[in-house]
Amino acid sequence: MGVKSLHTYIQTQLPECLECHTLHNTKVVVDGNNLAHTLYQQCPGINACLGGDYDKFAAYVTQYFKSLELCGIFAIVIMDGGQPPKLRK
């Protein structure tokens, strides 16, 4: 779903808004759509010309979650959809 302009606000107000924390042995709730987009952009060696190298992306995502697991972090990933269809009268 997302909050409009939240990312920009956090970037401009970063020192006042955020503190760094080292997470371990905890559960986190993750915006799955945002995470998928971010990981795809960060994944090295992807050629998106013909729809993407999804085998490389799958390996990258697997490694990401294995890294979380090594720290004892259990990610609860929420994949939301678009807006529900409007009811017709």
Sine and cosine of phi, psi and omega as CSV:
sin_phi,cos_phi,sin_psi,cos_psi,sin_omega,cos_omega
0.00,0.00,-0.85,0.53,0.09,-1.00
0.99,0.12,0.38,-0.93,0.06,-1.00
-0.88,-0.47,0.87,-0.49,-0.07,-1.00
-0.84,0.54,0.77,-0.64,0.06,-1.00
0.93,0.36,0.16,0.99,0.00,-1.00
-0.89,0.46,-0.70,0.71,-0.02,-1.00
-0.86,0.50,-0.73,0.69,0.01,-1.00
-0.89,0.46,-0.67,0.74,0.01,-1.00
-0.88,0.48,-0.71,0.70,-0.02,-1.00
-0.90,0.43,-0.65,0.76,0.02,-1.00
-0.88,0.47,-0.66,0.75,-0.04,-1.00
-0.98,0.21,-0.45,0.89,-0.05,-1.00
-0.94,-0.33,0.30,0.95,-0.15,-0.99
-0.75,0.66,-0.78,0.62,-0.05,-1.00
-0.88,0.47,-0.54,0.84,-0.04,-1.00
-0.99,0.12,-0.38,0.93,-0.14,-0.99
-0.99,-0.14,-0.58,0.81,-0.23,-0.97
-0.88,-0.47,0.52,-0.85,0.17,-0.99
-0.85,-0.53,0.58,-0.82,0.05,-1.00
-0.98,0.18,0.69,-0.72,0.05,-1.00
-0.74,-0.67,0.61,-0.79,0.12,-0.99
-0.99,-0.11,0.91,-0.41,-0.04,-1.00
-1.00,-0.02,0.62,-0.78,0.14,-0.99
-0.29,-0.96,0.50,-0.87,0.04,-1.00
0.76,0.65,0.83,0.55,-0.02,-1.00
-0.49,-0.87,0.15,-0.99,0.10,-1.00
-0.95,-0.31,0.60,-0.80,0.08,-1.00
-0.74,-0.67,0.56,-0.83,0.09,-1.00
-0.98,-0.19,0.78,-0.63,-0.12,-0.99
-0.85,-0.52,0.68,-0.73,0.15,-0.99
-0.96,0.28,0.97,-0.22,-0.11,-0.99
-0.89,0.46,-0.64,0.77,0.00,-1.00
-0.90,0.43,-0.69,0.72,0.02,-1.00
-0.91,0.41,-0.69,0.72,0.01,-1.00
-0.88,0.48,-0.70,0.72,0.00,-1.00
-0.87,0.50,-0.70,0.72,0.02,-1.00
-0.89,0.45,-0.74,0.68,-0.03,-1.00
-0.89,0.46,-0.73,0.69,-0.01,-1.00
-0.91,0.42,-0.60,0.80,0.02,-1.00
-0.90,0.44,-0.66,0.75,0.01,-1.00
-0.93,0.38,-0.53,0.85,-0.05,-1.00
-1.00,0.04,-0.28,0.96,-0.09,-1.00
-0.91,0.41,0.85,-0.53,-0.03,-1.00
-0.97,0.26,0.59,-0.81,0.14,-0.99
0.99,0.17,0.25,0.97,0.01,-1.00
-1.00,0.07,0.71,-0.71,0.11,-0.99
-0.94,-0.34,0.96,-0.27,-0.08,-1.00
-1.00,0.05,0.10,1.00,-0.07,-1.00
-0.86,0.51,-0.65,0.76,-0.06,-1.00
-0.93,-0.36,0.56,0.83,0.06,-1.00
0.97,-0.22,-0.13,0.99,0.08,-1.00
0.95,-0.32,0.49,-0.87,0.08,-1.00
-1.00,-0.05,0.99,0.13,-0.13,-0.99
-0.95,0.31,-0.35,0.94,0.09,-1.00
-0.93,0.38,-0.66,0.75,0.05,-1.00
-0.92,0.39,-0.66,0.75,0.01,-1.00
-0.90,0.43,-0.68,0.73,0.01,-1.00
-0.87,0.49,-0.67,0.75,0.03,-1.00
-0.91,0.42,-0.62,0.78,0.01,-1.00
-0.91,0.41,-0.70,0.72,0.02,-1.00
-0.91,0.42,-0.67,0.74,0.04,-1.00
-0.86,0.51,-0.70,0.71,0.01,-1.00
-0.90,0.43,-0.60,0.80,0.02,-1.00
-0.87,0.50,-0.74,0.67,-0.03,-1.00
-0.96,0.30,-0.50,0.87,0.11,-0.99
-0.91,0.42,-0.60,0.80,0.04,-1.00
-0.90,0.44,-0.66,0.75,0.06,-1.00
-0.89,0.45,-0.68,0.73,-0.02,-1.00
-0.87,0.48,-0.62,0.78,0.02,-1.00
-0.89,0.46,-0.44,0.90,0.03,-1.00
-1.00,-0.05,0.04,1.00,-0.02,-1.00
0.97,0.23,0.39,0.92,0.00,-1.00
-0.99,-0.12,0.82,-0.57,0.04,-1.00
-0.97,-0.26,0.92,-0.40,-0.05,-1.00
-1.00,-0.05,0.79,-0.61,0.13,-0.99
-0.98,-0.21,0.95,-0.31,-0.12,-0.99
-0.99,-0.13,0.84,-0.55,0.02,-1.00
-0.97,-0.25,0.87,-0.49,0.07,-1.00
-0.95,-0.30,0.97,-0.23,0.01,-1.00
-1.00,-0.03,0.32,-0.95,0.02,-1.00
-0.98,-0.20,-0.20,-0.98,0.06,-1.00
-0.97,0.26,-0.20,-0.98,0.04,-1.00
-0.94,0.35,0.59,-0.81,0.03,-1.00
-0.91,0.41,0.46,-0.89,0.02,-1.00
-0.89,0.45,0.60,-0.80,0.02,-1.00
-0.96,0.29,0.61,-0.79,0.02,-1.00
-0.97,0.26,0.73,-0.69,0.03,-1.00
-1.00,0.06,0.62,-0.79,0.04,-1.00
-0.98,-0.20,0.00,0.00,0.00,0.00
